Amino acid sequence: MPALGPLLLRPVQLASGTWASVHTLWRRSLQFRIVSVTLVLSALLVGAFSWTVAGVITNGLLAAKIKTSERLVLNGGAYAASQLTVVNQRDDPALLTTVPAVVTQLATAPALGGQKVQVVMLRSRGDLSLAPEAVAQPDTGAYDVVRSPQLAALRARVAGDHSGEGRVTYQYVTISPDGQPARQYLAFGTPVDTFGGQLELYYLFPLEDQVAQVNLVRSTLGLTGVALVALLAILAAMITRMVVRPVRVAARTAQRLSAGLLDQRIQVKGEDDLAQLASAFNQMAENLQSQIVRLEEMSRLQRRFTSDVSHELRTPLTTVRMAADLIFASREEFAPAVARSAELLSAELDRFEGLLTDLLEISRFDAGFAALDAEHVDLVPILVGAVDRLASLADQVGVKVMVHVPDTPVIVEIDPRRVERILRNLLGNALEHSEGQPVAITLGTSETAVAVTIRDYGIGLKTGEEQLVFNRFWRADPSRARQTGGTGLGLSISLEDARLHNGWLDAWGAPGEGAQFRLTVPVRIGDHLVESPLPRVPMDAEVTR
């Protein structure tokens, strides 16, 4: 019994694999779906047509057989009644010769037209001195057929008919006499009135010829239907191929275009709808290529302009900075209005230098020159240092910063300068939008990744803004005055720094519930992140909304 398990499991696995292959082909191949649907529908249609035609032909053959046979039986009944008028008594010895002669005459009458027939005459009531073999054709088994239980209903109808109008009744019967192959008969019965009694006259018409004709019709219709369904399937496959093949070519061309091969085009053949589709596709690809090339050129010029301007501004800014520092150092000797101007000048120069530094950093990212200076360091001091650098801003806006870090060192391979810049940008953004509420910073670790979340309870983010916050110069509310004097590039630079580490930088926010930014980096440079040690959505958020 244990050995039967694999034997029974193998067909199940084979059937499951076949079904999976067919299901995959059904989902991926338009041609297969069209051919399959055509095949199924045409098979149903041809099957219904064949069944209907075979039924009509069968009914027609049987109706013709019944009509012809009924006329023969009526004539036979009248002939038997006329021949038996010479018999006056039930025990008349003439019965022994007259009845068999009538049966033989009816079975060989020219009116049969060559039809195969077996005739039996049975007693209806009373006692006639007739042996069974004397009233049926010898060696035909007709007597046994008529006396079989299958024809009991027919015999009851004939025996119960006392109208004397020569009424005929019939029944189909299938008999296997003495273990022989089954034969189908059309059995007719009619009463024969004579000498004050009644005889029963039965005709047995074998249906071998009709059965053979019906089988021939069915086999012919079946073969024709199979050939027609196969032809329809082939035609559907050919026609579908004519339509699907250009679509497949267009799909492959579109994939190459999406991969950056902008010179790919579809070969146009003819002037039909598919040719027009190919021409329109090629025109679209041409326009897209032109637009992409133009946008790339504009982007290149923009990056070059930003880089050149940023570098060119360094020299005059240095000169202005030296003069501003000199004036700022001597501001106490000036009038109050001039001293205040010196302070504003120094503050705006600081802001301008920050913007220039960010622009230079963005230009390095755009040019692909940014590189990591990675080393194995403890992330806890870097995080605490970023918090300390913004402590004065936190005091200025009246926000309490809560830091949750592990008690043990968190060693990770990172570029300390870039990660510290990410943390400062995220914390500065949280302080700016905290609305005086506390800011919580959490550091989490796992075997493969390290994550830092910065959670504020300020104005929050609207739906969809969690992606926009990393766009350059984007602001959720342009009317709000900045507390930190940021450039609008901090989060964009932070996102690029996170990508350099092969890490994640994502955000969550809801109006009135604040926001949370999460930085996740792998423990080792080059590893791929699978999951973050900390959730993107904070546990205290009403996420069910």
Summary of the structure (lengths in Angstrom):
residues: 545
radius of gyration: 51.4
end to end distance: 57.6
largest distance: 167.6
contacts: 1536
relative contact order: 0.06
helix: 57%
strand: 14%
